[in-house]
Amino acid sequence: MTGAPSNARTRKPVISRLVRAAAHSPISEARARAAVEPSGTGLPLLDVAQATPGYPPAPGLQRRMAELDHRAVSRYGPVLGEAPLREALARELTFAYRAPVRPEQAAITAGANQAFCLAVSVLCEPGDEVILPIPYYFNHDMWLAINGVEAVYLPCSGDMLPSPADADALLTERTRAVVLVTPNNPTGRVYPPALISAFADLAAERGICLILDETYRHFRSTAEPAHHLFRDPDWDRHLIHIDSFSKVYAITGYRVGGLAASPGLLTEAEKVADCLTICPNRLGQEAALYGLGRLEGWVEENRRAASRRIGEFTKTAGGRPYEVASAGGHFVYVRHPFEGAPAREVAQRLYDEQAVLALSGDMFGPGQDRYLRLAFANVSDSDVPELARRLAESALMFA
Ligand SMILES: Cc1ncc(COP(=O)(O)O)c(C=O)c1O
């Protein structure tokens, strides 16, 4: 106890300035909002806040989980995932992109979120910079802030696409990476392959990394490769690819994702992953392994359903009076009609007066106050016209 100040017992612990300064996840805020009943609407809740599939995993996957040998899967496993799953992921990437990815380039993580955290921890020191298109996926911004890495914002244009030339103009000596998310969260925008290539070229030319988060890749409307980056035999010099099993197999709680990168980078990431999780959840890995190669039909059915609902919503509600700014994957990003009203206030009123739980644009970065994000993973077909009706009514009520 020597040297401890006399009032040490009564003082609060010092919390890191970086952690304190980081924003809270908007999902926690939306949950807190939903904990208070919308007063007097008499309407059932329409939850379009979180991109979590509302349906259970495929029956075969559930049966597989029940049959597991728990003596094996309850123990620690390899830090970067089980070899059969790494091999299966590498095979699936090779098939999906029609270009070779080797198992030693494919690691398993505790979800796409952890894959991003590992990438940033390996690439960046405090004071470094990462280019983050706006609107961003909030956990990306949070992790950069918590690590003292400066997020340099790259505003997207009206079509919700980031420009490689604008990104180039933001690069400095301290830039370590540029981040792309496609299909995008929150906008749903699917980036054209040529745009993704242009960012990869920029990264290669400027000696930085492209961190490409394709969590929603299975929800695109085509089986054509989303891009051709893996065709470059040296892709792993500048590309870090982030993947998720969460949405595709409806196993968000099992925490399992992928990280494709150079074996050298993965060796460094292994140190970080070891400290964080020791190994990815082994139940989740079994689920992902079952899914890969067995659930294409089931995945396609769910993809079609999400796409049908988004298409239906866009047809019914678009422009009347919420304008669809972009749509795809799991999301529709709408421009609300209330000029000057902060998006957060619009989201709160939508909840209070129409029992619609949506996320406000300001949660996805500066300059997003005219937007709301609607997630379509958790709604039924019949919810869609009802959602459109309530939005239209809200415009009349707020006016
Ligand atoms: C762009 C993006 N990346 C990562 C994640 C997290 O995925 P996982 O559950 O695999 O960690 C999400 C989840 O919403 C997301 O939208």
The ligand as an ORCA input file, in Angstrom:
! r2SCAN-3c Opt
* xyz 0 1
  C     -20.443     -4.673    -41.940
  C     -20.488     -5.615    -40.796
  N     -19.359     -6.216    -40.398
  C     -19.363     -7.068    -39.358
  C     -20.518     -7.352    -38.674
  C     -20.461     -8.299    -37.523
  O     -20.544     -9.606    -37.994
  P     -20.186    -10.831    -37.056
  O     -21.452    -11.255    -36.404
  O     -19.659    -11.873    -37.990
  O     -19.152    -10.358    -36.098
  C     -21.724     -6.762    -39.041
  C     -22.956     -7.040    -38.290
  O     -23.932     -6.351    -38.326
  C     -21.702     -5.859    -40.131
  O     -22.814     -5.236    -40.508
*
